[in-house]
Amino acid sequence: MKKDIDFSPVTGVELVITRSEKSGEAQWDVYLINKNLIELETVMITSKGYGSINGEEKETSILRHMIGKVEEQSFARIEPIQPELFQLNNEYWVSYYILDKIFDKKFVFVPDSIQQENLQYIPELDLMGVRHA
């Protein structure tokens, strides 16, 4: 049962939404950054968007991603994201193992947090983006 699992606090793991240029058009992607000195194993991520646009409730499909390993002090691309979804809450549940211990955290990018004026340099990716730790 879930109550029997010892979930340790997540440290050294961030999600970022980045902006890059592809053929003159903006490309937005979601990445997981592992700042730890140990690899993450069996990384499982679910993503969904929810909220309202112009007073109408919206919810996206739930997407599931599996990444076998994210090496120490490295990153992994999770998925592309469409700018139209920035008007919604974009939720990412991230679960992974370090050695035999499971870690679990929910990251939520709130509406309008992903705007040009909020972008900052993400040195791990050499891109501009928005961080969520």
BAFI-3210 file (N, C-alpha, C; in Angstrom, 3 decimals, decimal comma, padded with zeros to 6 digits):
// residues 133
n [1|2|3|4|5|6|7|8|9|10|11|12|13|14|15|16|17|18|19|20|21|22|23|24|25|26|27|28|29|30|31|32|33|34|35|36|37|38|39|40|41|42|43|44|45|46|47|48|49|50|51|52|53|54|55|56|57|58|59|60|61|62|63|64|65|66|67|68|69|70|71|72|73|74|75|76|77|78|79|80|81|82|83|84|85|86|87|88|89|90|91|92|93|94|95|96|97|98|99|100|101|102|103|104|105|106|107|108|109|110|111|112|113|114|115|116|117|118|119|120|121|122|123|124|125|126|127|128|129|130|131|132|133]
n.u [000,830|000,329|000,723|002,619|004,981|008,068|008,463|010,977|012,158|012,374|015,313|017,600|016,516|015,015|012,416|012,186|010,905|011,693|012,707|013,450|014,841|013,702|014,075|013,377|011,097|009,532|010,274|009,080|009,966|009,885|012,023|013,779|016,024|018,788|020,529|021,910|024,602|024,406|022,922|019,525|017,078|014,697|012,742|009,650|007,073|004,152|002,039|-000,182|-002,622|-004,709|-007,507|-008,997|-009,978|-010,861|-013,130|-014,085|-013,901|-011,069|-009,258|-006,427|-005,303|-003,904|-000,523|001,992|005,332|008,413|011,650|014,584|017,139|018,629|021,512|023,991|024,160|023,006|020,596|017,252|015,075|011,623|009,095|007,616|005,926|002,983|002,532|-000,106|-001,015|000,020|-001,769|-003,018|-002,851|000,013|000,808|003,173|003,935|006,567|008,398|010,970|013,815|016,539|019,197|017,738|015,600|012,547|011,485|009,329|007,523|005,415|005,245|004,092|003,415|002,115|-000,649|000,336|002,928|004,903|006,264|007,718|009,043|009,650|011,563|014,720|018,268|019,239|021,790|022,548|021,345|021,915|020,002|017,162|014,653|012,051|012,298|011,454|011,690]
n.v [-001,176|002,326|003,905|002,497|002,879|004,492|007,616|009,604|013,015|014,927|016,025|017,968|017,551|018,904|020,353|021,788|024,090|024,759|027,061|027,020|027,656|026,405|026,051|028,745|028,946|028,956|026,421|024,506|022,663|020,130|019,322|017,104|017,682|016,299|017,033|015,700|013,695|011,113|008,552|008,554|006,070|004,119|006,144|007,567|009,404|011,317|013,424|016,206|018,654|021,185|023,320|026,547|028,101|031,061|031,025|028,466|025,159|023,101|020,114|018,178|015,170|012,500|011,906|009,415|008,730|006,990|006,707|005,025|005,492|008,377|009,859|010,911|014,375|015,258|015,441|014,837|014,791|015,205|015,754|017,488|020,662|022,503|025,977|026,923|025,543|026,813|028,385|026,816|024,885|023,003|019,900|017,690|014,553|013,050|010,166|008,127|005,952|005,857|003,962|001,559|003,010|004,805|007,858|010,673|013,283|016,105|018,457|021,611|023,794|026,891|028,742|031,120|031,382|030,741|032,766|035,190|037,211|035,861|034,011|032,461|031,910|028,602|026,881|024,143|023,146|024,976|026,769|029,019|029,272|028,209|027,451|024,845|023,807]
n.w [000,000|-000,547|001,743|003,106|001,826|001,905|001,018|000,093|000,376|-002,625|-004,099|-006,027|-008,542|-011,355|-013,377|-016,570|-018,926|-022,135|-024,715|-028,097|-031,362|-034,383|-037,703|-037,969|-036,416|-033,191|-030,887|-028,293|-025,435|-022,859|-020,243|-018,025|-015,464|-013,934|-011,214|-009,353|-007,934|-008,624|-010,628|-011,900|-011,868|-013,714|-014,459|-014,282|-015,752|-015,690|-017,539|-017,741|-018,706|-017,314|-016,555|-017,203|-020,243|-021,617|-019,923|-020,228|-019,140|-019,511|-020,315|-020,856|-022,514|-020,572|-020,562|-020,625|-019,741|-019,986|-018,844|-018,931|-017,615|-016,141|-016,323|-013,819|-013,110|-015,584|-018,285|-019,587|-022,341|-022,151|-023,447|-026,281|-026,084|-026,688|-027,224|-026,827|-024,666|-022,475|-021,172|-019,409|-016,321|-016,159|-015,371|-013,981|-012,903|-011,356|-010,898|-009,579|-009,121|-006,853|-006,295|-004,335|-003,539|-003,720|-005,226|-005,474|-006,998|-007,594|-010,148|-011,071|-013,604|-013,601|-015,146|-017,583|-016,550|-018,212|-020,072|-022,276|-020,759|-018,431|-019,021|-018,518|-018,603|-019,108|-018,161|-018,237|-020,486|-022,396|-023,301|-023,373|-020,846|-018,498|-015,135|-012,778|-009,619]
ca.u [000,000|001,094|001,095|003,748|006,178|008,778|008,815|011,947|012,010|013,103|016,288|018,507|015,805|014,214|011,788|012,262|010,290|012,651|012,357|014,546|014,423|013,843|013,625|012,787|009,911|009,784|010,026|009,026|010,162|009,984|013,187|014,093|017,453|019,286|021,710|022,512|025,857|024,066|021,917|018,139|016,691|013,276|012,060|008,288|006,500|002,838|001,796|-001,529|-002,966|-006,082|-007,836|-010,022|-009,591|-012,044|-014,252|-014,477|-012,994|-010,339|-008,349|-005,746|-005,086|-002,765|000,555|002,922|006,669|009,339|013,053|015,313|018,146|019,116|022,834|024,252|024,396|022,631|019,193|016,511|013,909|010,400|008,106|007,374|004,696|002,443|002,310|-001,519|-001,229|000,555|-002,908|-003,494|-001,888|000,686|001,228|004,066|004,274|007,840|008,795|012,215|014,581|017,979|019,492|016,475|014,659|011,693|011,255|008,108|007,215|004,539|005,655|002,995|003,659|000,821|-000,924|001,072|004,282|005,838|006,183|009,022|009,706|010,042|012,609|016,068|019,238|019,384|023,131|022,652|020,822|022,327|018,752|016,342|013,493|011,468|012,648|010,569|012,457]
ca.v [000,000|003,555|004,396|001,713|003,251|005,654|008,555|010,590|014,285|015,048|017,113|017,869|017,245|020,032|020,322|023,068|024,222|025,565|027,593|027,028|028,003|025,358|026,558|030,062|028,886|028,599|025,037|024,418|021,295|019,908|018,507|016,788|017,870|015,607|017,721|014,826|013,019|009,708|008,439|008,228|004,869|003,854|007,434|007,522|010,747|011,522|014,850|016,593|020,052|021,396|024,691|027,127|029,030|031,872|030,608|027,088|024,177|022,272|019,115|017,439|013,746|012,179|011,233|008,698|008,606|006,142|006,894|003,998|006,100|009,731|009,857|011,977|015,704|015,305|015,777|014,032|015,459|014,469|015,894|018,855|021,250|023,549|027,230|027,089|024,903|027,648|028,999|025,814|024,301|021,858|019,094|016,564|013,685|012,395|009,129|007,483|005,237|006,006|002,677|000,842|003,910|005,518|009,283|011,038|014,699|016,748|019,773|022,256|025,097|027,564|029,530|032,350|031,439|030,516|033,931|035,699|037,971|034,941|033,098|032,652|031,025|027,279|026,491|022,704|022,873|026,081|027,285|029,858|028,525|028,454|026,372|024,476|022,886]
ca.w [000,000|-000,661|003,070|003,580|001,069|002,433|-000,042|000,558|-000,335|-003,885|-004,195|-007,163|-009,770|-011,818|-014,694|-017,253|-020,243|-022,876|-026,028|-029,060|-032,721|-035,401|-039,004|-037,789|-035,569|-031,791|-030,476|-026,835|-024,963|-021,419|-019,889|-016,639|-015,196|-012,749|-010,691|-008,350|-008,270|-008,823|-011,687|-011,597|-012,607|-013,926|-014,320|-014,831|-015,751|-016,300|-017,757|-018,166|-018,564|-016,868|-016,192|-018,064|-021,298|-021,941|-019,098|-020,509|-018,537|-020,468|-019,756|-021,909|-022,261|-019,702|-021,285|-019,751|-020,311|-019,224|-019,186|-018,188|-016,733|-016,371|-015,693|-012,875|-013,659|-016,994|-018,513|-020,561|-022,921|-021,837|-024,510|-026,767|-025,548|-027,541|-026,480|-026,479|-023,363|-021,399|-020,491|-018,462|-015,389|-016,772|-014,226|-014,257|-011,769|-011,648|-009,935|-009,994|-008,095|-006,636|-005,674|-004,180|-002,878|-004,673|-005,015|-006,181|-006,829|-008,576|-010,610|-011,793|-014,212|-013,569|-016,354|-017,880|-015,983|-019,317|-020,934|-022,700|-019,688|-017,359|-019,476|-018,002|-019,236|-018,483|-018,630|-018,479|-021,822|-023,269|-023,871|-022,510|-020,398|-017,189|-014,208|-011,678|-008,772]
c.u [000,878|001,550|002,307|005,058|006,768|009,205|009,737|011,760|012,911|014,042|017,132|017,848|014,917|013,524|011,939|011,489|011,155|012,095|013,599|013,978|014,711|013,256|012,889|011,534|010,295|009,388|010,107|009,113|010,250|011,149|013,208|015,599|017,792|020,573|022,453|023,809|025,656|022,949|020,532|017,777|015,175|012,454|010,712|007,668|005,113|002,645|000,353|-001,685|-004,416|-006,265|-008,911|-009,401|-010,871|-013,288|-014,727|-013,436|-012,381|-009,469|-007,730|-005,725|-003,914|-001,763|001,487|004,244|007,521|010,736|013,831|016,280|018,382|020,421|022,998|024,624|024,156|021,142|018,586|015,321|012,687|009,428|008,126|006,083|004,265|002,171|000,853|-001,813|-000,706|-000,552|-003,492|-002,440|-001,297|001,368|002,067|004,325|005,534|008,151|010,054|012,852|016,016|018,344|018,155|015,400|013,873|011,504|010,102|007,828|006,316|005,083|004,479|003,465|002,294|000,619|-000,097|002,442|005,330|005,626|007,584|009,760|010,146|011,165|013,947|016,986|019,355|020,730|023,277|022,236|021,291|021,118|018,095|015,115|013,002|011,738|011,526|011,329|011,581]
c.v [001,243|004,077|003,665|002,053|004,513|006,533|009,613|011,885|014,340|016,249|016,882|017,503|018,439|019,680|021,713|022,977|025,208|026,011|027,557|027,385|026,833|025,899|027,886|030,089|028,464|027,144|025,008|022,954|021,268|018,951|018,236|016,951|017,171|016,292|016,872|014,200|011,518|009,643|008,144|007,026|004,752|005,126|007,350|008,908|010,694|013,023|015,067|018,090|020,165|022,858|025,217|028,090|029,731|031,381|029,186|026,124|023,284|021,282|018,343|015,952|013,590|011,410|010,589|008,498|007,742|006,398|005,915|004,563|007,544|009,814|011,030|013,257|015,756|015,607|014,814|014,846|014,590|014,522|017,316|019,363|022,405|024,804|027,469|026,511|025,734|028,369|028,063|025,536|023,094|021,080|017,909|015,829|012,922|011,414|008,459|006,774|005,744|004,827|001,937|001,698|004,700|006,979|009,697|012,519|015,182|018,144|020,368|023,619|025,774|028,409|030,812|032,445|031,286|031,631|034,433|036,399|037,080|033,987|033,479|031,648|029,744|026,721|025,002|022,346|023,890|026,630|028,242|029,060|028,964|027,223|026,097|023,430|022,243]
c.w [000,000|000,696|003,642|002,866|001,669|001,258|000,538|-000,215|-001,579|-003,809|-005,443|-008,476|-010,114|-013,120|-015,280|-018,560|-021,000|-024,216|-026,893|-030,423|-033,647|-036,695|-038,869|-036,940|-034,153|-031,543|-028,952|-026,423|-023,443|-021,176|-018,395|-016,493|-013,889|-012,308|-009,654|-008,862|-008,426|-009,866|-011,130|-012,451|-012,667|-013,675|-015,038|-014,674|-016,360|-016,433|-018,174|-017,970|-018,134|-016,476|-017,107|-019,063|-021,732|-021,201|-019,318|-019,934|-019,617|-019,709|-020,912|-021,571|-021,295|-020,544|-020,270|-020,482|-019,398|-019,754|-018,315|-017,180|-017,140|-015,591|-014,731|-013,631|-015,169|-017,107|-019,520|-021,044|-022,648|-023,006|-025,064|-026,131|-026,439|-026,712|-026,084|-025,092|-022,196|-020,636|-019,431|-017,401|-016,098|-015,662|-014,687|-012,944|-012,160|-010,523|-010,465|-008,800|-008,068|-005,753|-005,531|-003,531|-003,923|-004,241|-005,917|-005,924|-007,949|-008,860|-011,378|-012,291|-014,313|-014,822|-016,404|-017,211|-017,085|-020,338|-021,215|-021,557|-018,522|-017,764|-018,865|-018,677|-018,422|-018,958|-018,936|-019,899|-022,860|-024,026|-022,877|-022,096|-019,027|-016,327|-013,217|-010,869|-007,731]
res [m|k|k|d|i|d|f|s|p|v|t|g|v|e|l|v|i|t|r|s|e|k|s|g|e|a|q|w|d|v|y|l|i|n|k|n|l|i|e|l|e|t|v|m|i|t|s|k|g|y|g|s|i|n|g|e|e|k|e|t|s|i|l|r|h|m|i|g|k|v|e|e|q|s|f|a|r|i|e|p|i|q|p|e|l|f|q|l|n|n|e|y|w|v|s|y|y|i|l|d|k|i|f|d|k|k|f|v|f|v|p|d|s|i|q|q|e|n|l|q|y|i|p|e|l|d|l|m|g|v|r|h|a]
***
